[in-house]
Amino acid sequence: MSAPGVALPAAPAPPHAVSSAPLLASGAVGDAVSRPDFLALVLDLNLLAWAGAGDEARNGGEPADAAEGVGRRSQQGLALLKDAIDAVQVFVNAHGAMQHGNGLAVWAAGLGDCSLLFSSLTASASASLTGGASAARPAARGDSSTYAHFLEQDEAIVKGVQESIARFTSEFQKAGGVTTAPTGVVSAVAQALCHTNRLAPVHDPVAVDVNRSATAPSIAVPKPGAGGATDPRVRILVLSVSSDASAQYVPMMNSIFAAQKKGVTIDVLKILGADSVFLQQASHLTSGTYFRLRDPRGLLQTLLTMYLPSPSTRPFMNLPNQDEVDFRAACFCHRRIVDVGYVCSVCLSIFCSPRPSCFTCETSFPADTLARFRKQRAAMGAAEQEADDNAVSPQAGNGET
């Protein structure tokens, strides 16, 4: 009983029930927390690019002296590469520590070749065949505080990089120190798409948006059993130091289209060298992040702050945008990146100058159309190259495509 004349305080209103059903139904919370990520990492081990970058870093940003010994340049490049591999090891361990179900696969791309260094898919398969993960993993040697899984993948990456460098160096020496083979980054991306295709099918809202932008009428349809809490999101991260090879335009575009269809994000971190036209397009068309590193010493910080978070959290992050994307294509006749190209209306082959017929499908073009194109080309000041362009034989063109 209260004293007379003293008003009792009003009873507090019961708390309003907040339903999380709409939020969970949209997948904004449950999907982001429970679904793991599978990271396919591509390391560009072009020793020529690393050696040149090592010289520039030690010469205050100036190009390397041509009179310097090849051995000294190689040692400088290997030292810079070693620092990058150390940063990659910290990054992949952090990726595995973010969530227990996160997967990893690492490729090494050299001159004209690529190889798989480590994959959690094959490691899991080996562990299941041998009766457990402990049988497939080596025991931690000399450090009882090291997580066995991190030790396994670190040793596999370091050993694979050493073997790849030795193989690439041997092949380069056998070729007499001269090679025209492009870096196998595109091959590594294609292998990563095939490798991750073994995972459970994924129905991600991001994949739907990518498919809509790639082909407007089509929408990603979830397959039976897809979209569960254990289905991982797949993304590819390319650490690039090499320049573009115009001959890789077609396979790169095929990989981009395959990644779009599967909803795979392609991220690119340009560590050294000039911007890559094809990798810029790959990142833009798959809703990835392309970033050019200004100083190799900031590699670890960039990896942890930009590429460690899951793609599902990127809408809430302030990531750098690509202000300008170079969408130039490579011609099918000379494999040159062109500003203005001529496209066959039958097979969509691209040529750098007007031609009487298509090298690919042998379709003959109308004479009046060719005359109009040549007139426009002459007005643009490109007529002097047409004689050289027409010197390519149809057999060579068919062989390239």
Contacts in CASP RR format, 6 or more apart in sequence:
PFRMAT RR
TARGET T0000
AUTHOR 0000-0000-0000
METHOD contacts of the structure
MODEL  1
MSAPGVALPAAPAPPHAVSSAPLLASGAVGDAVSRPDFLALVLDLNLLAW
AGAGDEARNGGEPADAAEGVGRRSQQGLALLKDAIDAVQVFVNAHGAMQH
GNGLAVWAAGLGDCSLLFSSLTASASASLTGGASAARPAARGDSSTYAHF
LEQDEAIVKGVQESIARFTSEFQKAGGVTTAPTGVVSAVAQALCHTNRLA
PVHDPVAVDVNRSATAPSIAVPKPGAGGATDPRVRILVLSVSSDASAQYV
PMMNSIFAAQKKGVTIDVLKILGADSVFLQQASHLTSGTYFRLRDPRGLL
QTLLTMYLPSPSTRPFMNLPNQDEVDFRAACFCHRRIVDVGYVCSVCLSI
FCSPRPSCFTCETSFPADTLARFRKQRAAMGAAEQEADDNAVSPQAGNGE
T
2 8 0 8 1.000
20 29 0 8 1.000
23 29 0 8 1.000
24 30 0 8 1.000
27 205 0 8 1.000
30 229 0 8 1.000
31 229 0 8 1.000
31 312 0 8 1.000
32 310 0 8 1.000
32 312 0 8 1.000
32 313 0 8 1.000
34 229 0 8 1.000
34 230 0 8 1.000
35 228 0 8 1.000
35 229 0 8 1.000
35 230 0 8 1.000
35 231 0 8 1.000
35 232 0 8 1.000
35 233 0 8 1.000
35 312 0 8 1.000
36 99 0 8 1.000
36 100 0 8 1.000
36 101 0 8 1.000
36 102 0 8 1.000
36 103 0 8 1.000
36 230 0 8 1.000
36 232 0 8 1.000
36 233 0 8 1.000
37 95 0 8 1.000
37 98 0 8 1.000
37 99 0 8 1.000
37 102 0 8 1.000
37 103 0 8 1.000
37 232 0 8 1.000
37 233 0 8 1.000
37 234 0 8 1.000
37 235 0 8 1.000
37 310 0 8 1.000
37 311 0 8 1.000
38 102 0 8 1.000
38 103 0 8 1.000
38 104 0 8 1.000
38 105 0 8 1.000
38 120 0 8 1.000
38 196 0 8 1.000
38 199 0 8 1.000
38 232 0 8 1.000
38 233 0 8 1.000
38 234 0 8 1.000
38 235 0 8 1.000
39 92 0 8 1.000
39 95 0 8 1.000
39 102 0 8 1.000
39 103 0 8 1.000
39 104 0 8 1.000
39 105 0 8 1.000
39 235 0 8 1.000
39 236 0 8 1.000
39 237 0 8 1.000
40 105 0 8 1.000
40 106 0 8 1.000
40 107 0 8 1.000
40 192 0 8 1.000
40 195 0 8 1.000
40 196 0 8 1.000
40 234 0 8 1.000
40 235 0 8 1.000
40 236 0 8 1.000
40 237 0 8 1.000
41 88 0 8 1.000
41 92 0 8 1.000
41 104 0 8 1.000
41 105 0 8 1.000
41 106 0 8 1.000
41 107 0 8 1.000
41 236 0 8 1.000
41 237 0 8 1.000
41 239 0 8 1.000
42 107 0 8 1.000
42 109 0 8 1.000
42 114 0 8 1.000
42 185 0 8 1.000
42 188 0 8 1.000
42 189 0 8 1.000
42 192 0 8 1.000
42 236 0 8 1.000
42 237 0 8 1.000
42 238 0 8 1.000
42 239 0 8 1.000
43 85 0 8 1.000
43 88 0 8 1.000
43 106 0 8 1.000
43 107 0 8 1.000
43 108 0 8 1.000
43 109 0 8 1.000
43 117 0 8 1.000
43 161 0 8 1.000
43 239 0 8 1.000
44 109 0 8 1.000
44 110 0 8 1.000
44 183 0 8 1.000
44 185 0 8 1.000
44 238 0 8 1.000
44 239 0 8 1.000
44 240 0 8 1.000
44 241 0 8 1.000
44 242 0 8 1.000
44 271 0 8 1.000
45 81 0 8 1.000
45 108 0 8 1.000
45 109 0 8 1.000
45 110 0 8 1.000
45 161 0 8 1.000
45 164 0 8 1.000
45 165 0 8 1.000
45 168 0 8 1.000
46 109 0 8 1.000
46 110 0 8 1.000
46 111 0 8 1.000
46 183 0 8 1.000
46 241 0 8 1.000
46 242 0 8 1.000
47 74 0 8 1.000
47 77 0 8 1.000
47 78 0 8 1.000
47 81 0 8 1.000
47 111 0 8 1.000
47 165 0 8 1.000
47 168 0 8 1.000
47 169 0 8 1.000
47 172 0 8 1.000
48 111 0 8 1.000
49 183 0 8 1.000
49 241 0 8 1.000
49 242 0 8 1.000
49 243 0 8 1.000
49 272 0 8 1.000
49 273 0 8 1.000
50 77 0 8 1.000
50 78 0 8 1.000
50 80 0 8 1.000
50 81 0 8 1.000
50 241 0 8 1.000
50 272 0 8 1.000
51 73 0 8 1.000
51 74 0 8 1.000
51 76 0 8 1.000
51 77 0 8 1.000
52 64 0 8 1.000
52 73 0 8 1.000
52 76 0 8 1.000
52 77 0 8 1.000
53 77 0 8 1.000
53 80 0 8 1.000
53 241 0 8 1.000
53 272 0 8 1.000
53 273 0 8 1.000
53 296 0 8 1.000
54 64 0 8 1.000
54 73 0 8 1.000
54 76 0 8 1.000
54 77 0 8 1.000
54 79 0 8 1.000
54 80 0 8 1.000
55 63 0 8 1.000
55 64 0 8 1.000
55 65 0 8 1.000
55 68 0 8 1.000
55 73 0 8 1.000
55 76 0 8 1.000
55 77 0 8 1.000
56 62 0 8 1.000
56 63 0 8 1.000
56 64 0 8 1.000
57 76 0 8 1.000
57 80 0 8 1.000
57 296 0 8 1.000
58 76 0 8 1.000
59 65 0 8 1.000
64 73 0 8 1.000
78 165 0 8 1.000
80 296 0 8 1.000
81 165 0 8 1.000
83 296 0 8 1.000
83 297 0 8 1.000
83 299 0 8 1.000
84 239 0 8 1.000
84 271 0 8 1.000
84 296 0 8 1.000
84 299 0 8 1.000
85 157 0 8 1.000
85 158 0 8 1.000
85 161 0 8 1.000
87 299 0 8 1.000
87 300 0 8 1.000
87 303 0 8 1.000
88 157 0 8 1.000
88 239 0 8 1.000
88 303 0 8 1.000
89 154 0 8 1.000
89 157 0 8 1.000
89 158 0 8 1.000
90 300 0 8 1.000
90 303 0 8 1.000
90 304 0 8 1.000
91 300 0 8 1.000
91 303 0 8 1.000
91 304 0 8 1.000
91 307 0 8 1.000
91 308 0 8 1.000
92 104 0 8 1.000
92 106 0 8 1.000
92 153 0 8 1.000
92 157 0 8 1.000
93 150 0 8 1.000
93 153 0 8 1.000
93 154 0 8 1.000
94 304 0 8 1.000
94 308 0 8 1.000
95 102 0 8 1.000
95 103 0 8 1.000
95 104 0 8 1.000
95 308 0 8 1.000
96 102 0 8 1.000
96 103 0 8 1.000
96 104 0 8 1.000
96 149 0 8 1.000
96 150 0 8 1.000
98 308 0 8 1.000
98 310 0 8 1.000
101 232 0 8 1.000
102 232 0 8 1.000
103 120 0 8 1.000
103 121 0 8 1.000
103 232 0 8 1.000
104 118 0 8 1.000
104 119 0 8 1.000
104 120 0 8 1.000
104 153 0 8 1.000
105 116 0 8 1.000
105 118 0 8 1.000
105 119 0 8 1.000
105 120 0 8 1.000
105 121 0 8 1.000
105 192 0 8 1.000
105 195 0 8 1.000
105 196 0 8 1.000
106 116 0 8 1.000
106 117 0 8 1.000
106 118 0 8 1.000
106 119 0 8 1.000
106 153 0 8 1.000
106 156 0 8 1.000
106 157 0 8 1.000
107 114 0 8 1.000
107 115 0 8 1.000
107 116 0 8 1.000
107 117 0 8 1.000
107 188 0 8 1.000
107 191 0 8 1.000
107 192 0 8 1.000
108 114 0 8 1.000
108 115 0 8 1.000
108 117 0 8 1.000
108 160 0 8 1.000
108 161 0 8 1.000
108 164 0 8 1.000
108 188 0 8 1.000
109 183 0 8 1.000
109 184 0 8 1.000
109 185 0 8 1.000
109 187 0 8 1.000
109 188 0 8 1.000
110 164 0 8 1.000
110 168 0 8 1.000
110 183 0 8 1.000
110 184 0 8 1.000
111 168 0 8 1.000
111 171 0 8 1.000
111 172 0 8 1.000
111 179 0 8 1.000
111 181 0 8 1.000
111 182 0 8 1.000
111 183 0 8 1.000
111 184 0 8 1.000
112 181 0 8 1.000
112 182 0 8 1.000
112 183 0 8 1.000
112 184 0 8 1.000
112 187 0 8 1.000
113 167 0 8 1.000
113 168 0 8 1.000
113 171 0 8 1.000
113 181 0 8 1.000
113 184 0 8 1.000
113 187 0 8 1.000
114 184 0 8 1.000
114 185 0 8 1.000
114 187 0 8 1.000
114 188 0 8 1.000
114 191 0 8 1.000
115 160 0 8 1.000
115 164 0 8 1.000
116 191 0 8 1.000
116 195 0 8 1.000
117 156 0 8 1.000
117 157 0 8 1.000
117 159 0 8 1.000
117 160 0 8 1.000
117 161 0 8 1.000
117 164 0 8 1.000
118 153 0 8 1.000
118 156 0 8 1.000
118 157 0 8 1.000
118 160 0 8 1.000
119 195 0 8 1.000
120 153 0 8 1.000
121 195 0 8 1.000
121 198 0 8 1.000
121 199 0 8 1.000
123 136 0 8 1.000
123 137 0 8 1.000
123 152 0 8 1.000
123 153 0 8 1.000
124 133 0 8 1.000
126 136 0 8 1.000
127 133 0 8 1.000
127 134 0 8 1.000
127 135 0 8 1.000
127 136 0 8 1.000
127 137 0 8 1.000
130 136 0 8 1.000
133 148 0 8 1.000
133 149 0 8 1.000
134 148 0 8 1.000
137 148 0 8 1.000
137 149 0 8 1.000
137 151 0 8 1.000
137 152 0 8 1.000
138 148 0 8 1.000
138 151 0 8 1.000
138 152 0 8 1.000
138 155 0 8 1.000
139 148 0 8 1.000
140 146 0 8 1.000
140 148 0 8 1.000
140 151 0 8 1.000
143 151 0 8 1.000
171 179 0 8 1.000
172 179 0 8 1.000
182 242 0 8 1.000
182 245 0 8 1.000
182 247 0 8 1.000
182 248 0 8 1.000
183 242 0 8 1.000
183 245 0 8 1.000
185 238 0 8 1.000
185 240 0 8 1.000
185 242 0 8 1.000
185 248 0 8 1.000
185 279 0 8 1.000
186 248 0 8 1.000
186 251 0 8 1.000
186 252 0 8 1.000
186 255 0 8 1.000
186 278 0 8 1.000
187 251 0 8 1.000
188 238 0 8 1.000
189 236 0 8 1.000
189 238 0 8 1.000
189 252 0 8 1.000
189 255 0 8 1.000
189 259 0 8 1.000
189 266 0 8 1.000
189 282 0 8 1.000
190 251 0 8 1.000
190 254 0 8 1.000
190 255 0 8 1.000
190 258 0 8 1.000
192 236 0 8 1.000
193 236 0 8 1.000
193 255 0 8 1.000
193 258 0 8 1.000
193 259 0 8 1.000
193 262 0 8 1.000
193 264 0 8 1.000
196 234 0 8 1.000
196 262 0 8 1.000
196 264 0 8 1.000
197 262 0 8 1.000
199 231 0 8 1.000
199 232 0 8 1.000
199 234 0 8 1.000
200 225 0 8 1.000
200 226 0 8 1.000
200 227 0 8 1.000
200 228 0 8 1.000
200 230 0 8 1.000
200 231 0 8 1.000
200 232 0 8 1.000
201 222 0 8 1.000
201 223 0 8 1.000
201 225 0 8 1.000
201 226 0 8 1.000
201 227 0 8 1.000
201 231 0 8 1.000
202 226 0 8 1.000
202 227 0 8 1.000
202 231 0 8 1.000
202 232 0 8 1.000
202 233 0 8 1.000
202 234 0 8 1.000
202 262 0 8 1.000
202 263 0 8 1.000
203 220 0 8 1.000
203 221 0 8 1.000
203 222 0 8 1.000
203 223 0 8 1.000
203 226 0 8 1.000
203 227 0 8 1.000
203 231 0 8 1.000
204 227 0 8 1.000
204 233 0 8 1.000
204 263 0 8 1.000
206 233 0 8 1.000
206 263 0 8 1.000
206 265 0 8 1.000
206 287 0 8 1.000
206 311 0 8 1.000
206 312 0 8 1.000
207 220 0 8 1.000
207 262 0 8 1.000
207 263 0 8 1.000
208 219 0 8 1.000
208 220 0 8 1.000
209 287 0 8 1.000
210 260 0 8 1.000
210 263 0 8 1.000
210 286 0 8 1.000
210 287 0 8 1.000
211 218 0 8 1.000
211 219 0 8 1.000
211 220 0 8 1.000
211 260 0 8 1.000
211 261 0 8 1.000
211 263 0 8 1.000
212 218 0 8 1.000
212 219 0 8 1.000
213 260 0 8 1.000
213 285 0 8 1.000
214 257 0 8 1.000
214 260 0 8 1.000
214 261 0 8 1.000
214 285 0 8 1.000
220 263 0 8 1.000
233 265 0 8 1.000
233 310 0 8 1.000
233 311 0 8 1.000
233 312 0 8 1.000
234 262 0 8 1.000
234 263 0 8 1.000
234 264 0 8 1.000
234 265 0 8 1.000
235 264 0 8 1.000
235 265 0 8 1.000
235 266 0 8 1.000
235 267 0 8 1.000
235 311 0 8 1.000
236 259 0 8 1.000
236 264 0 8 1.000
236 265 0 8 1.000
236 266 0 8 1.000
236 267 0 8 1.000
237 267 0 8 1.000
237 268 0 8 1.000
237 269 0 8 1.000
237 307 0 8 1.000
238 266 0 8 1.000
238 267 0 8 1.000
238 268 0 8 1.000
238 269 0 8 1.000
238 279 0 8 1.000
238 282 0 8 1.000
239 269 0 8 1.000
239 271 0 8 1.000
240 268 0 8 1.000
240 269 0 8 1.000
240 270 0 8 1.000
240 271 0 8 1.000
240 276 0 8 1.000
240 279 0 8 1.000
241 270 0 8 1.000
241 271 0 8 1.000
241 272 0 8 1.000
241 273 0 8 1.000
242 276 0 8 1.000
243 273 0 8 1.000
243 274 0 8 1.000
243 276 0 8 1.000
244 276 0 8 1.000
244 277 0 8 1.000
244 278 0 8 1.000
244 279 0 8 1.000
244 337 0 8 1.000
246 330 0 8 1.000
246 331 0 8 1.000
246 335 0 8 1.000
246 336 0 8 1.000
246 337 0 8 1.000
247 330 0 8 1.000
247 335 0 8 1.000
247 400 0 8 1.000
248 278 0 8 1.000
249 278 0 8 1.000
249 329 0 8 1.000
249 330 0 8 1.000
249 335 0 8 1.000
249 337 0 8 1.000
250 330 0 8 1.000
250 332 0 8 1.000
250 401 0 8 1.000
252 278 0 8 1.000
252 281 0 8 1.000
252 282 0 8 1.000
253 281 0 8 1.000
255 282 0 8 1.000
256 266 0 8 1.000
256 281 0 8 1.000
256 282 0 8 1.000
256 285 0 8 1.000
256 286 0 8 1.000
258 264 0 8 1.000
259 265 0 8 1.000
259 266 0 8 1.000
259 282 0 8 1.000
259 286 0 8 1.000
260 285 0 8 1.000
260 286 0 8 1.000
263 286 0 8 1.000
264 286 0 8 1.000
265 286 0 8 1.000
265 287 0 8 1.000
265 288 0 8 1.000
265 311 0 8 1.000
266 282 0 8 1.000
266 283 0 8 1.000
266 286 0 8 1.000
266 288 0 8 1.000
267 283 0 8 1.000
267 288 0 8 1.000
267 289 0 8 1.000
267 290 0 8 1.000
267 307 0 8 1.000
268 276 0 8 1.000
268 279 0 8 1.000
268 280 0 8 1.000
268 282 0 8 1.000
268 283 0 8 1.000
268 288 0 8 1.000
268 289 0 8 1.000
268 290 0 8 1.000
268 291 0 8 1.000
269 291 0 8 1.000
269 293 0 8 1.000
269 299 0 8 1.000
269 302 0 8 1.000
269 303 0 8 1.000
269 306 0 8 1.000
269 307 0 8 1.000
270 276 0 8 1.000
270 279 0 8 1.000
270 290 0 8 1.000
270 291 0 8 1.000
270 292 0 8 1.000
270 293 0 8 1.000
271 293 0 8 1.000
271 296 0 8 1.000
271 299 0 8 1.000
272 293 0 8 1.000
272 296 0 8 1.000
275 292 0 8 1.000
275 326 0 8 1.000
277 326 0 8 1.000
277 328 0 8 1.000
277 337 0 8 1.000
279 290 0 8 1.000
280 290 0 8 1.000
280 322 0 8 1.000
280 325 0 8 1.000
280 326 0 8 1.000
281 325 0 8 1.000
281 326 0 8 1.000
281 327 0 8 1.000
283 289 0 8 1.000
283 290 0 8 1.000
283 322 0 8 1.000
284 290 0 8 1.000
284 322 0 8 1.000
284 325 0 8 1.000
287 311 0 8 1.000
288 311 0 8 1.000
289 306 0 8 1.000
289 307 0 8 1.000
289 314 0 8 1.000
289 319 0 8 1.000
289 320 0 8 1.000
290 322 0 8 1.000
291 302 0 8 1.000
291 306 0 8 1.000
291 320 0 8 1.000
293 299 0 8 1.000
293 302 0 8 1.000
306 319 0 8 1.000
306 320 0 8 1.000
309 317 0 8 1.000
328 337 0 8 1.000
328 338 0 8 1.000
328 339 0 8 1.000
329 337 0 8 1.000
329 338 0 8 1.000
329 341 0 8 1.000
329 350 0 8 1.000
330 336 0 8 1.000
330 337 0 8 1.000
330 338 0 8 1.000
330 350 0 8 1.000
331 338 0 8 1.000
331 341 0 8 1.000
331 350 0 8 1.000
331 351 0 8 1.000
331 352 0 8 1.000
332 349 0 8 1.000
332 350 0 8 1.000
332 351 0 8 1.000
332 359 0 8 1.000
332 360 0 8 1.000
332 397 0 8 1.000
332 400 0 8 1.000
332 401 0 8 1.000
333 351 0 8 1.000
333 352 0 8 1.000
333 355 0 8 1.000
333 359 0 8 1.000
333 389 0 8 1.000
333 392 0 8 1.000
333 397 0 8 1.000
333 400 0 8 1.000
334 352 0 8 1.000
334 389 0 8 1.000
334 392 0 8 1.000
335 400 0 8 1.000
336 352 0 8 1.000
338 350 0 8 1.000
338 352 0 8 1.000
340 377 0 8 1.000
340 380 0 8 1.000
340 382 0 8 1.000
341 350 0 8 1.000
341 351 0 8 1.000
341 352 0 8 1.000
342 350 0 8 1.000
342 351 0 8 1.000
342 352 0 8 1.000
342 353 0 8 1.000
342 354 0 8 1.000
342 355 0 8 1.000
342 373 0 8 1.000
343 349 0 8 1.000
343 350 0 8 1.000
343 351 0 8 1.000
344 350 0 8 1.000
344 351 0 8 1.000
344 358 0 8 1.000
344 360 0 8 1.000
344 361 0 8 1.000
344 363 0 8 1.000
345 363 0 8 1.000
346 358 0 8 1.000
346 361 0 8 1.000
346 363 0 8 1.000
347 358 0 8 1.000
347 360 0 8 1.000
347 361 0 8 1.000
347 363 0 8 1.000
349 358 0 8 1.000
349 359 0 8 1.000
349 360 0 8 1.000
349 361 0 8 1.000
349 401 0 8 1.000
351 358 0 8 1.000
351 359 0 8 1.000
351 389 0 8 1.000
352 385 0 8 1.000
352 389 0 8 1.000
353 377 0 8 1.000
353 382 0 8 1.000
353 385 0 8 1.000
353 386 0 8 1.000
353 389 0 8 1.000
353 390 0 8 1.000
354 365 0 8 1.000
354 369 0 8 1.000
354 370 0 8 1.000
354 373 0 8 1.000
354 374 0 8 1.000
354 377 0 8 1.000
354 386 0 8 1.000
355 365 0 8 1.000
355 370 0 8 1.000
355 390 0 8 1.000
356 364 0 8 1.000
356 365 0 8 1.000
356 370 0 8 1.000
357 363 0 8 1.000
357 364 0 8 1.000
357 365 0 8 1.000
357 394 0 8 1.000
358 365 0 8 1.000
359 392 0 8 1.000
359 394 0 8 1.000
359 397 0 8 1.000
359 398 0 8 1.000
359 401 0 8 1.000
360 397 0 8 1.000
360 398 0 8 1.000
360 401 0 8 1.000
362 394 0 8 1.000
374 383 0 8 1.000
374 386 0 8 1.000
377 383 0 8 1.000
377 386 0 8 1.000
END
